Amino acid sequence: MGKPMIVANEVRKSFGKHEVLKGVSFEIEEGKVGVVMGPSGCGKSTLLRILIGADRPDSGEVFLDGEEITRMDEEQLNKVRLKFGMLFQGSALLNSMTVAENVSLPIRQHTPLPPETIDIMVKLKLEMVGLRNAESLLPAEISGGMKKRVSLARAIALDPKIVFYDEPSAGLDPVMVAVIDALVMDLRDKIKVTSLVVTHEMTSAFRIADHMVMLHEGTVLSSGPPEEIRKSDNGILQQFIKGEADGPIPLKVAGSDYEKAILQEE
């Protein structure tokens, strides 16, 4: 067993009377890719916000690289945040800045490095994601897949130990999904970055994951290596990974508790 880099221990979170997370626990080892998956409204987004320190749990603990973050103040959290990067679902690029300026932003904000050194670092990060010649382009001038790669270059600008991914496959065609997956695996294999990926895309999930966590109704339904997950005889898990309409997962019905859970989660 390697060093646990991301640890959730009995994490609970409620919004009003609705309990979104009901004691979620799992570990992702250093240098591994963890995937969190599950139906809409199961608590994935809430869990991700808690893991990055954007929200606090009602109870439980979160450890990032051995540091328990749930009781930290904002100044302490900001120091821990330098250890991780984040790829947002919508890429979250600043439209008024070029590709190079977007990637350089965290370096300029958090280091005293001179512009010449920053320029070299930006070129290296863009080279890693295959966008060396896109430095001067604006976000409006590049495709959705390129935006994801720029966002990834920005996420790794400060050489983080951990990268979080929020639905990295959203809105991409199958070829570009495979490109993003290859970059995630490259970061793991070449520089030992620990990744946690929240996704609905099962082909991608099984391609990249070293460890999978299936959430259902705010609890961990199953947690383990991909081959163990694939062979599980749990009906809910099998329905989800196969994308079948019929099964124990309820359909979204207007006005139902299930729909309210989805709206609350989002």
C-alpha positions in Angstrom: 0.0 0.0 0.0 1.3 3.5 -0.9 0.9 6.7 1.0 -2.8 7.9 1.2 -2.8 11.2 -0.6 -6.6 11.9 -0.6 -8.6 10.6 2.4 -12.3 11.1 3.2 -13.3 9.8 6.6 -17.0 9.6 7.5 -17.8 12.9 5.7 -21.4 14.1 6.2 -23.2 17.1 4.8 -26.8 18.2 4.9 -28.6 21.2 3.3 -31.6 21.9 5.5 -33.4 18.6 6.1 -31.8 16.9 3.1 -28.7 14.8 3.9 -26.5 14.8 0.8 -23.5 12.9 2.2 -24.1 10.2 4.8 -20.7 9.2 6.1 -18.5 8.9 2.9 -15.1 7.3 3.4 -12.4 6.3 0.9 -8.7 6.7 0.2 -6.7 7.4 -3.0 -3.0 6.5 -2.9 -0.2 8.7 -4.0 0.5 8.6 -7.7 -2.9 6.9 -8.5 -6.0 8.0 -10.4 -9.2 7.8 -8.4 -12.6 8.1 -10.0 -15.8 9.1 -8.2 -18.9 8.2 -10.0 -22.7 7.8 -9.4 -26.1 8.9 -10.5 -27.1 12.6 -10.5 -28.0 13.8 -7.1 -25.8 11.2 -5.3 -23.5 13.8 -3.7 -20.5 13.9 -6.1 -20.4 17.7 -6.5 -20.9 18.3 -2.8 -18.1 15.8 -2.1 -15.8 17.5 -4.6 -16.4 21.0 -3.0 -15.6 19.6 0.4 -12.4 17.9 -0.9 -11.1 21.2 -2.3 -12.0 23.2 0.8 -14.8 25.2 -0.9 -17.3 23.8 1.5 -17.1 22.4 5.0 -18.7 19.1 6.1 -21.0 18.9 9.0 -18.8 16.2 10.4 -16.0 13.9 9.3 -12.4 14.6 8.1 -10.6 15.2 4.9 -6.8 14.7 4.5 -4.8 16.0 1.6 -1.2 14.9 1.6 -1.5 14.1 5.3 -3.0 17.5 6.3 -6.6 17.6 7.8 -8.3 20.5 6.1 -11.8 20.7 7.5 -10.8 22.7 10.5 -8.4 25.0 8.8 -9.0 28.8 8.4 -8.8 30.4 5.0 -5.1 31.3 5.3 -4.2 27.7 6.2 -6.4 26.4 3.4 -4.7 28.7 0.8 -1.4 27.1 1.6 -2.7 23.6 1.2 -4.4 24.7 -2.1 -1.0 25.3 -3.6 -0.5 21.5 -3.5 -3.4 20.9 -5.9 -4.8 22.0 -9.2 -8.3 21.9 -10.5 -9.8 21.3 -13.9 -13.3 22.7 -14.0 -16.2 21.2 -15.9 -16.5 24.4 -18.1 -12.8 25.0 -18.2 -13.2 28.4 -16.4 -10.8 30.2 -18.7 -10.7 34.0 -18.6 -12.0 35.2 -22.0 -10.0 38.4 -22.0 -6.7 36.6 -21.5 -4.7 34.6 -24.0 -4.0 30.9 -23.6 -0.5 31.8 -22.2 -1.9 34.4 -19.8 -4.5 32.0 -18.5 -1.8 29.3 -17.8 0.6 31.9 -16.2 -2.1 33.3 -13.9 -1.4 31.0 -10.8 2.3 31.3 -11.3 2.1 35.1 -11.3 -0.2 35.1 -8.3 1.7 32.7 -6.1 5.4 33.1 -6.9 7.9 36.0 -7.2 9.4 34.5 -10.4 10.5 36.9 -13.1 8.5 37.1 -16.4 11.2 35.3 -18.4 11.0 32.3 -16.1 7.2 32.3 -16.1 7.2 32.3 -19.9 9.4 29.2 -20.0 7.2 27.4 -17.4 4.1 28.3 -19.5 5.7 26.9 -22.6 6.6 23.7 -20.8 3.1 23.2 -19.5 1.5 23.9 -22.9 3.9 21.4 -24.4 2.8 18.8 -21.9 -0.8 19.1 -23.2 0.1 19.4 -26.8 -0.7 23.1 -27.3 2.8 24.7 -27.7 1.6 26.8 -30.6 -1.6 28.1 -29.1 0.0 30.6 -26.7 -1.4 33.8 -28.3 -4.9 32.6 -29.0 -7.9 33.7 -27.0 -10.4 31.1 -25.5 -13.0 32.2 -28.1 -10.6 31.1 -30.8 -10.0 27.5 -29.7 -12.2 24.4 -29.5 -13.8 22.9 -26.5 -11.2 20.1 -26.3 -8.4 22.7 -26.5 -10.0 24.7 -23.7 -9.9 21.6 -21.5 -6.2 21.1 -22.3 -5.5 24.8 -21.5 -7.4 24.4 -18.2 -5.3 21.3 -17.4 -2.1 23.2 -18.2 -3.2 25.9 -15.8 -4.1 23.2 -13.2 -0.5 21.9 -13.3 1.2 25.2 -13.6 2.6 25.1 -10.0 3.5 21.4 -10.2 0.9 20.2 -7.8 0.9 16.9 -6.0 -2.9 16.5 -6.7 -5.2 17.4 -9.5 -9.0 17.3 -9.2 -11.1 17.0 -12.3 -14.8 17.9 -12.5 -16.4 16.0 -15.4 -13.4 16.4 -17.7 -15.2 14.5 -20.5 -18.3 16.8 -20.5 -19.1 18.1 -24.0 -16.2 16.4 -25.8 -16.3 13.9 -28.6 -15.0 10.4 -28.0 -11.6 11.1 -29.6 -11.0 14.2 -27.5 -12.1 12.3 -24.4 -9.4 9.7 -25.2 -6.9 12.6 -25.5 -7.8 14.0 -22.1 -7.6 10.5 -20.6 -4.2 10.0 -22.0 -3.0 13.3 -20.4 -4.4 12.2 -17.0 -2.5 8.9 -17.3 0.7 10.7 -18.5 0.6 12.9 -15.4 0.3 9.8 -13.3 3.0 7.8 -15.1 5.6 10.5 -15.8 5.4 12.8 -12.8 3.4 10.7 -10.3 0.5 13.2 -9.9 -2.4 11.9 -7.8 -5.7 12.5 -9.5 -9.3 12.5 -8.5 -11.8 12.5 -11.4 -15.5 13.0 -11.0 -17.2 11.6 -14.1 -20.3 10.0 -15.6 -18.3 8.7 -18.6 -17.8 5.0 -17.9 -15.5 4.2 -20.9 -13.2 6.9 -19.7 -13.5 5.9 -16.0 -12.5 2.3 -16.6 -9.7 3.5 -18.9 -8.0 5.8 -16.4 -8.9 4.5 -12.9 -6.7 2.8 -10.4 -9.4 3.0 -7.8 -13.2 3.7 -8.3 -15.7 5.0 -5.8 -19.4 4.6 -6.6 -21.7 6.9 -4.7 -25.4 6.3 -4.3 -27.9 8.3 -2.2 -25.0 9.9 -0.3 -23.2 6.7 0.6 -20.3 4.7 -0.8 -22.0 1.8 -2.6 -18.8 0.3 -3.7 -15.1 1.1 -3.6 -12.2 -0.7 -5.2 -10.1 -1.4 -8.3 -11.8 -1.3 -11.7 -11.8 -5.1 -12.2 -13.5 -5.6 -8.9 -16.1 -2.9 -9.7 -16.8 -4.4 -13.1 -17.3 -7.9 -11.7 -19.6 -6.8 -8.8 -23.0 -8.4 -8.6 -24.6 -5.3 -7.2 -27.7 -4.4 -9.3 -27.4 -0.6 -8.8 -23.7 -0.6 -9.7 -24.2 -2.8 -12.8 -27.2 -0.7 -14.1 -25.1 2.5 -13.8 -21.9 1.2 -15.4 -23.8 -0.4 -18.3 -26.1 2.6 -18.7 -29.3 0.6 -18.7 -32.8 2.2 -18.4 -34.3 -0.6 -16.4 -33.0 -1.5 -12.9 -33.1 -0.4 -9.3 -32.0 3.2 -9.9 -35.2 5.3 -9.9 -36.1 7.4 -12.9 -36.2 11.2 -12.5 -39.8 12.1 -11.8 -40.8 15.8 -11.6 -41.5 16.8 -8.0 -40.0 13.6 -6.5 -37.5 13.4 -3.7 -35.0 12.2 -6.3 -35.4 15.4 -8.4 -35.2 17.5 -5.3 -31.9 15.8 -4.4 -30.5 16.5 -7.9 -31.5 20.2 -7.7 -30.0 20.5 -4.2 -26.8 18.7 -5.3 -26.4 21.0 -8.3 
